[in-house]
Amino acid sequence: MKTLKIAVGFVLIAALAVSCIPEQQSMGDAGSTLVKYTPGDQFSLLAMDALATPQTFTLFEVRRDIPNSTALGKTTTVDLLLDANSAMINAYNAKHKTDFILMPSSLYTTSPAVSGGKVTFTFNAGEFAKDLYITIPKASNFDFSKKYMIAYKITVSGEGTFSENVSDTVYRQVMAKNRFDGKYEVTGTLVDLAVGTITGNYPMSVNLVTTGENQVRFEEPAAAPWGSVIFHSIMSAGAMSVYGSFGLIINFDASNKVVSVVNYYGQPASNTRSAEIDPSGINKWDPAKKVVNIKYFMKQPSSVPTAPNIRTTFDETWTYKGSR
């Protein structure tokens, strides 16, 4: 009889526990529909080959995250209001001290096309994602001296709301890749004058990424575990590492000579690191071989207080391996 009472007690406790679970916590009923875009950065760069033939790319993707089956059956309308008069771009330039201009409509088309000053996506039942495509008929017509930008203001109606985790204004720079852009293998030597156990991590596979008519950014995908690809990897006491807050922006002139290098993280960065060309190097891109021969310094007064504050010397050859 005592055993029966205990069993009944457990049943009552279990029933009470179940009855205390709020109804809205059941699967499929909680949350609301959120609209967002990917990539989720407010600003990003789309670079393409400078071809005379049409190229099509995804400018960005619009997604709606559906919380339950009821919302799945409803309609969401997303309008992308095109910045046709440069107001959004001018505001961006004022805030970030940049000089982007509105990309002329003669240089591109989008799919879906702009109608009434906007692009409209209608998400019907069962639809989760839609892409905004851009087609460049002839990228060789781009003016490399200008920085083209397309901007949209996003609004949502019907089922769902816009995600608070991303900006409702999207900026996309559209650029033709310059002649230096591509995948490269880096070989050479590295000497750290402050820490003798730091040596070079050669050969390295890197990308030179277009950031201007005669400018590229040095990206090393192998460095991604450090939270970025904009670093220069090293070997520290036999283990792979990177120089923190040190990444290269390389500036060429019209004759393919490297005229300067600067630190992506600031010149100098918060840790006092900066980049500078070593004038004793060839410091030039060979268009026939697609090879860059370059010598440069990493300066760091906080580590090497005596002028000229050179901590590390680099003597490298960057050999083109293909388009990225």
C-alpha positions in Angstrom: 0.0 0.0 0.0 2.9 2.3 0.7 4.4 1.5 -2.7 1.1 2.4 -4.3 1.0 5.8 -2.5 4.6 6.6 -3.7 3.7 5.7 -7.3 0.6 7.9 -7.2 2.7 10.7 -5.8 5.1 10.5 -8.7 2.3 10.6 -11.2 0.8 13.7 -9.6 4.2 15.5 -9.5 4.8 14.6 -13.2 1.3 15.9 -14.2 1.9 19.1 -12.2 5.2 19.6 -13.9 3.7 19.2 -17.4 0.8 21.6 -16.5 3.3 24.3 -15.5 5.0 24.4 -19.0 3.8 27.6 -20.7 1.9 26.9 -23.8 3.9 29.3 -25.9 7.1 27.2 -25.3 5.8 24.4 -27.4 7.8 23.8 -30.6 6.4 25.5 -33.7 4.5 28.3 -32.0 7.1 30.6 -30.7 9.0 33.6 -32.3 8.2 35.8 -35.2 9.3 35.9 -38.9 12.6 37.9 -39.4 13.9 39.2 -42.7 17.6 39.7 -43.2 20.2 39.7 -46.0 23.4 37.8 -46.6 26.2 38.6 -46.6 25.1 40.5 -43.5 27.7 43.3 -43.8 26.2 46.6 -44.5 29.1 47.3 -46.8 30.9 44.8 -49.1 32.9 44.8 -52.3 32.0 42.9 -55.4 35.1 42.7 -57.7 35.0 41.1 -61.2 37.3 40.6 -64.1 37.6 43.5 -66.5 36.0 41.6 -69.4 34.2 42.8 -72.5 31.7 40.0 -72.1 28.7 39.8 -69.7 29.1 38.6 -66.1 26.4 37.9 -63.6 26.8 37.8 -59.8 24.7 37.7 -56.7 24.7 41.2 -55.2 23.1 39.8 -52.0 20.4 37.3 -50.8 17.3 38.3 -48.9 16.0 35.6 -46.5 13.1 35.2 -44.2 13.4 33.0 -41.1 10.1 31.3 -40.5 9.3 30.3 -36.8 6.3 28.1 -37.4 4.1 26.4 -40.0 1.4 29.1 -39.7 3.9 31.8 -40.8 5.1 29.6 -43.6 1.8 29.9 -45.3 1.7 33.7 -45.2 3.1 36.3 -47.7 6.0 38.6 -47.0 6.9 41.6 -49.2 10.4 43.1 -49.2 11.0 46.3 -51.1 14.5 47.4 -52.0 14.4 51.2 -52.6 17.2 52.1 -54.9 19.4 55.1 -54.1 18.7 56.8 -57.4 19.8 60.3 -56.3 22.9 59.5 -54.3 21.4 60.6 -51.0 22.3 57.3 -49.2 25.8 57.2 -50.8 26.4 60.9 -49.8 25.5 60.1 -46.3 27.8 57.1 -46.3 30.7 59.2 -47.6 30.1 61.9 -45.0 30.2 59.3 -42.2 33.1 57.3 -43.4 35.1 60.0 -45.2 35.0 58.0 -48.5 34.4 59.1 -52.1 32.0 56.6 -53.6 29.7 57.7 -56.5 26.5 56.3 -57.7 27.1 53.5 -60.3 25.6 54.6 -63.6 22.7 52.5 -64.7 24.2 52.2 -68.1 26.9 49.9 -66.6 24.6 47.2 -65.1 21.2 45.6 -64.8 19.6 43.7 -62.0 17.3 40.7 -61.8 14.6 41.4 -60.6 14.7 44.7 -62.4 14.1 48.1 -60.8 10.5 49.1 -61.2 9.1 52.4 -59.8 12.4 53.1 -58.2 12.6 49.8 -56.3 13.1 46.1 -56.5 10.3 44.0 -54.9 10.6 40.5 -53.6 7.3 38.6 -52.8 7.8 35.6 -50.5 4.8 33.3 -51.0 3.9 30.2 -49.0 6.9 27.9 -48.6 9.5 30.5 -49.9 12.5 31.3 -47.8 15.2 33.0 -49.9 15.6 35.2 -53.0 18.7 36.5 -54.7 19.3 40.0 -56.2 21.5 39.4 -59.3 23.6 42.0 -61.0 24.7 41.6 -64.6 27.7 43.6 -65.9 27.6 43.7 -69.7 31.1 45.0 -70.2 33.3 45.6 -67.1 36.1 46.8 -69.4 34.0 50.0 -69.7 34.5 50.8 -66.0 36.4 54.0 -65.2 39.0 52.7 -62.8 39.5 56.1 -61.3 36.0 56.1 -59.9 34.6 54.1 -57.0 31.1 52.8 -58.0 28.5 52.0 -55.4 24.9 50.8 -55.4 22.7 51.3 -52.3 19.3 50.1 -51.2 16.9 50.9 -48.3 15.0 47.8 -47.2 11.4 47.8 -46.0 9.2 44.8 -45.0 5.4 44.4 -45.1 3.1 41.5 -44.6 4.3 38.6 -42.5 7.4 39.4 -40.5 9.7 42.3 -39.5 13.2 43.3 -40.5 16.0 41.9 -38.3 17.5 44.3 -35.8 20.8 42.6 -36.2 21.5 44.1 -39.6 21.2 47.6 -41.1 18.2 48.3 -43.3 20.5 50.2 -45.7 22.8 48.1 -47.9 25.9 49.4 -49.6 27.6 47.4 -52.4 30.8 48.7 -54.1 31.1 47.2 -57.6 34.6 47.1 -59.1 36.4 45.5 -61.9 39.5 43.5 -60.8 42.7 45.2 -61.6 45.7 43.5 -63.3 47.4 42.5 -60.0 44.3 40.6 -58.6 44.7 36.8 -58.2 46.1 33.9 -56.3 49.8 34.0 -55.5 52.5 31.8 -54.0 54.8 33.8 -51.7 58.5 32.7 -51.1 61.4 34.6 -49.6 62.9 35.5 -46.3 61.7 37.1 -43.1 64.0 38.4 -40.3 62.6 39.5 -37.0 65.2 41.7 -35.3 63.4 41.7 -32.0 62.4 38.0 -31.5 64.9 35.5 -32.9 62.6 32.6 -32.6 60.3 34.1 -35.2 61.0 33.0 -38.8 59.2 32.9 -42.2 56.3 30.6 -43.0 57.2 30.1 -46.6 55.8 29.1 -49.1 52.5 30.9 -48.4 49.3 30.8 -50.5 47.8 34.3 -50.6 45.3 36.4 -52.5 45.9 39.9 -53.8 42.4 41.5 -53.7 41.5 44.6 -55.7 40.7 47.6 -53.6 41.4 50.3 -56.3 42.7 50.8 -59.8 46.3 50.3 -58.7 45.8 49.0 -55.2 45.4 45.5 -53.7 45.0 44.0 -50.3 47.2 41.1 -49.1 45.0 38.3 -47.8 46.2 34.9 -46.5 43.3 32.4 -46.2 45.5 30.1 -44.1 45.5 32.8 -41.3 41.7 32.5 -41.0 41.8 30.7 -37.6 43.0 34.1 -36.2 39.7 35.7 -37.0 40.7 37.3 -40.3 42.6 36.6 -43.5 44.3 40.0 -43.5 47.5 39.0 -41.7 51.0 37.9 -42.5 51.7 34.4 -41.1 55.0 33.5 -39.4 56.6 30.7 -37.5 57.0 31.3 -33.9 59.3 28.8 -32.2 58.3 26.3 -34.8 54.6 26.8 -34.6 52.5 28.8 -37.1 51.3 32.2 -35.9 50.7 35.7 -37.3 51.7 39.2 -36.7 48.7 40.7 -34.9 47.3 44.0 -36.4 49.6 43.8 -39.3 48.3 43.4 -42.9 49.4 44.9 -46.2 47.8 47.3 -48.6 50.0 47.6 -51.7 49.9 50.7 -53.9 51.3 50.5 -57.5 51.7 53.2 -60.1 50.8 53.0 -63.8 54.2 51.5 -64.7 53.6 48.6 -62.2 56.1 49.8 -59.6 55.2 49.4 -55.9 55.2 53.0 -54.7 54.1 52.2 -51.1 52.8 49.7 -48.6 50.7 50.6 -45.6 49.3 48.7 -42.7 45.6 47.7 -43.2 45.0 48.1 -39.4 46.3 51.7 -39.3 49.5 53.5 -40.2 50.5 52.9 -37.4 48.1 50.4 -35.8 47.3 50.6 -32.1 50.3 48.3 -31.3 52.5 50.9 -33.2 53.1 48.6 -36.2 53.3 50.1 -39.6 54.5 49.0 -43.1 57.1 50.7 -45.3 58.8 49.9 -48.6 62.5 48.9 -48.5 63.9 51.1 -51.3 66.7 48.5 -51.9 64.2 46.1 -53.5 63.1 45.7 -57.1 59.5 46.5 -55.8 57.7 45.9 -59.1 55.1 43.7 -60.8 56.3 42.0 -63.9 53.3 41.8 -66.3 54.9 39.1 -68.5 55.7 36.7 -65.7 53.0 38.0 -63.3 55.5 38.1 -60.5 55.9 40.8 -57.8 59.4 41.2 -56.4 59.1 43.2 -53.2 61.1 44.2 -50.1 59.4 45.9 -47.1 59.6 46.5 -43.4 57.4 46.2 -40.4 58.1 49.0 -38.0 57.2 48.9 -34.4 58.5 51.6 -32.1 57.0 50.0 -29.0 59.3 47.0 -29.6 62.2 48.7 -31.3 62.4 52.2 -29.8 65.5 53.3 -31.7 65.0 54.9 -35.1 64.2 53.8 -37.8 62.2 51.4 -35.5 62.4 48.5 -38.0 61.4 45.2 -36.3 61.1 42.9 -39.3 62.5 42.8 -42.8 60.7 41.0 -45.7 62.3 40.0 -49.0 59.7 38.2 -51.0 58.6 37.0 -54.4 54.9 36.7 -55.2 54.2 34.4 -58.1 50.8 34.4 -59.8 49.0 31.0 -59.7 45.6 31.9 -61.2 42.5 34.0 -60.7 40.7 33.8 -57.5 
